[in-house]
Amino acid sequence: MAVKAQVLYDFTAEPGNNELSVQEGEMLTVMNQAVGGGWVEAQNSKGQTGLVPEDYIQVKSHTKYSHCPYMQNFFILFPGFSKTPNPEVYLLKNYMCAENDRLPIYMGEVGPVWLYPQTQLDCVVAHPKKGTKMYGLKSYIEYQIAPNTTHKSVNHRYKHFDWLYERLLEKFGCAIPIPSLPDKQVTGRFEDEFIKMRMERLQGWMSRMCRHPVVSNSEVFQLFLTYKDEKDWKEGKRKAEKDERVGVMVFSTMDPEMRELDPTEVEKKCETFSHFSRSMDDGVKDLLAVGHLHWKRCAGPLQKEYQRIGKAFQSLSSVFNTSAYQGKNQILPYSPKWNKHYFLLFYQPKKDLHFLLETNNEYKGLLGCFPDLIGVHRAAIEKVKEADRLVAMNKIGPQDKQTMQKNLSTMSYALQAEMNHFHSNRIYDYNRVMQLYLQEQVQFYETIIKVMYI
């Protein structure tokens, strides 16, 4: 059924790709919302039809709140209100978990930790290939993913990565930070530079998911990496979309097998980690801003500055050559090779800053997830604090209170295991990225010496 929609942002169609250019505020008739891949088929007031990004339009619909501006504003301000995690759903029940669904948590040297596999899962995202559908009217890019466990590659489009992200977020989002995928891009998405950048970022996202012992071993993630054929993929998708142990219910699969934790002590650790993560988030954003600014300077103003310095040396060297002094020249004469110095500046950020900035981008996404994780845990603590009052009011029994305390303890173990996983990865990642950055800096100056003096 055709519906009306308003355009939120300008969009310029790419020639030959069956797309429709639209302008902000324009009204469209949506002819087909089931195109897929983040697109809808729409018609403008001139009768022109084509594909438009679904995120660029807002479908007009009548709801039971359409007569009430207050309720309309409420749902705009709180679009995820109905999906807000409610810890009561999990806290008040006893659970028995099947052995193959069980997620053990152990006490390690640094505190609670997940069970890590003996062999680290990894995969390679490579060989992007352009494909078409709808009789050649719509194009897309498909990537080849090869896990190290099977060495058999599977093919996925960006929309499949997006589906995986949504499933992981739905299932683990209350317990594990699931950073967003690389941003969607409507224009220029078939250009070589963009395809290469997206592939690198998808590789980074997949590698991080592979390194998480819970995510990497989950059924939905394994499906994404190892499905056998189209039938297996579709059946696996349907099963994943019917999974009931999602949101706060994912805690029902976790088994610490340790004594119950003191909520007060856990609250202190949460506050310490919250302060640290906020400070790290500020530091990451600052480094990203400084890094991007330096990259721009290397590609522009800094090159010109070094050109001027080179010309100044050239001028001074010319003066020295007119001295008529017969003794040994103590100053190395100017060489035209010095001008190559500023050309090196243009390419250097791709060698040293690129990996540093990409790693910080990943951590910016990870750090943005923790406030929600800690918020769910704090909400659970508040519910357990109310238990005595609820027992006194005969709304729950003493046994229910014990169940709530036990389940809260499981949530606390999971949160601490995730904090420790984050810290261990942080130390590894930043040691690696700083080592690479410094190595590239050393090579940069060694190259300058070779260019100028050898």
Number of C-alpha atoms within 10 A of each C-alpha: 6 12 14 16 20 19 21 16 14 14 18 13 17 14 8 10 13 16 22 20 15 22 14 13 13 15 21 25 18 24 18 16 15 10 14 11 15 18 19 20 22 26 21 16 10 7 9 10 19 18 23 26 19 20 13 19 23 14 14 11 9 7 9 8 11 11 10 10 9 11 13 14 11 11 13 11 10 10 11 10 11 9 9 11 19 15 26 14 11 22 26 20 12 13 14 8 13 8 9 7 13 14 21 17 21 16 15 12 7 10 12 22 22 23 16 14 13 6 8 13 17 17 19 20 22 18 14 20 13 12 12 12 9 8 7 11 12 16 16 16 17 19 21 18 23 19 18 15 13 10 12 14 20 17 18 17 17 20 16 14 17 17 14 19 18 16 19 23 19 19 24 22 22 27 26 24 22 24 21 16 20 19 8 13 11 16 12 11 15 15 9 11 11 14 17 15 12 20 21 17 20 20 18 19 19 20 17 17 20 20 18 21 17 18 19 21 17 15 13 20 20 15 17 19 21 19 18 12 9 9 10 12 15 12 12 17 17 10 12 18 15 9 12 10 14 19 22 23 21 20 24 22 18 21 18 20 11 13 9 15 16 12 17 10 9 19 16 11 14 20 12 11 16 16 12 12 17 15 11 15 19 14 14 20 16 12 16 20 12 12 17 15 11 16 19 13 16 21 17 13 12 17 18 14 14 18 18 13 14 21 16 12 16 18 12 13 16 13 10 15 12 8 8 7 9 6 6 6 10 6 8 8 13 19 14 10 14 20 18 15 20 20 15 17 19 17 13 17 23 12 15 19 21 15 16 22 21 16 18 21 17 19 20 19 16 18 20 17 19 24 14 16 18 20 14 19 24 19 15 23 22 11 17 24 15 12 20 14 12 17 15 11 10 10 10 15 15 14 11 18 20 15 19 25 24 18 26 27 21 24 29 27 26 25 23 21 23 21 20 18 17 18 11 12 14 13 10 11 16 14 12 12 19 14 12 17 19 12 13 17 17 11 12 17 13 11 13 17 13 10 16 15 11 7
